[in-house]
């Protein structure tokens, strides 16, 4: 399909059993690479391609002036190893920077909530 020019969209199907928001997307990217897509093609399946499909490429999907500033800052290059998408240093969300310490605090709070419910 890739050789024929079919565009792929990464998705987590987070409502499905045993699929967890966040980690499911990283797994999808690894599966795309395992299936033969280049690392860049896998990344575009989670960024550029969905924005284009939804008609929102003018405002999101790539890093360009004037677009929404939602992105991950990683400790290692995902073009070298797609699993590096999991090495998140910080998140820029709606123009607000969440550093690793802040992200760890959010994860801890969610784990405590999940354990108590």
N, C-alpha and C positions, 0 to 999 in steps of 0.2 A: 504494500500500500504506500509506503514511504517513497519508494522508487517511482511510483506512478503519480506522485505529487499530492497525495492525500494529506490534508492538514490535520494534526492531532491537537486535542485539548486535554490537559491534565485535569483530573478532578478527584475529589476524595470520597464522594458518595458517603459523607459522614453519618448519614442516618442509617446506613447499612450495619448489620451486626459485625462486630470485631474490626470495624474501621474507625480509627480515632482521628479527630480533627488535628491537623498539624503533621503528625508523623505519617499519616496516610498519603499526603502529598509527596513527601520525601520518598516514600516507597514507590509511588507511581513513577517518579522521575527515574529511579534506578531501574524499574521494569522497562521503561522506554529505551534506556541505554542498553540493557540486556537484550532487548529485542532488535537492536541494530541501529537505533537513532544515534546521531552524533550528540555529544553533550550539549551543544548549543541548541540543537533541535529540541531536546528534552526540556531545556530551560524555556525556550520559546513556547512550548506547549502549555506552560504554566503562567506565562506572562503576556507576550505579544499576541499569540494566536487567540486566546479568549477575548482579549480587548477588541481585536479585529472582528471576531465573530459577533460580538455584542454591539458593534458599531461605535465603540468608545476609544478607538485607537488615537483620536486627536487629544484625548485627555489622560490616557493611562496605557499601560502595557509595555512601555519602554521608558528609559531615563532620558528625558529631554527637557529643555527649558519650557516652562508653562504647563507641564503636566503635573498631576498629583504626585506628591513626594512620599509615596509609600514604597519602602524597599528594605531589604535585609543587607546588613553589613556582615560579611563572613570572615572567618580567620584563615580560610584557604580557598583556592580557586576551584569552583565546580567544573571548570573546563578540563581540569587535570583529573578530577575524580568526582563524579556526580554526588557521592556521599558527603562531599564537603558542604552541600547545602544545609546539612545538619549542624555545622560548626558556626552557629550564629553568635556574633559578637554584640550586635545591636539591631534594633528595628527602628526605622523612621516611619511613623504612622501619623498621617494627617499633619505632617510638619513637626511632630513631637518625637524627640529621641528617647528611646527606651534602651538603656545600656544593659549589659549582662546582669548586673546586680538587680536592677529593676525587673528584668525578665525572670530571674530566679525567684524573686519575691512573689511575682504573680503565679508562677508554677507551684510554689509552696502553698500559697493560699488556696489554689484550686485542689491540690492534693488533700489538704486538710478538710475542705468542704466535701470532697468526694468520699473521704473516709468516714465522715459523720452522717452521711445520707445513704 
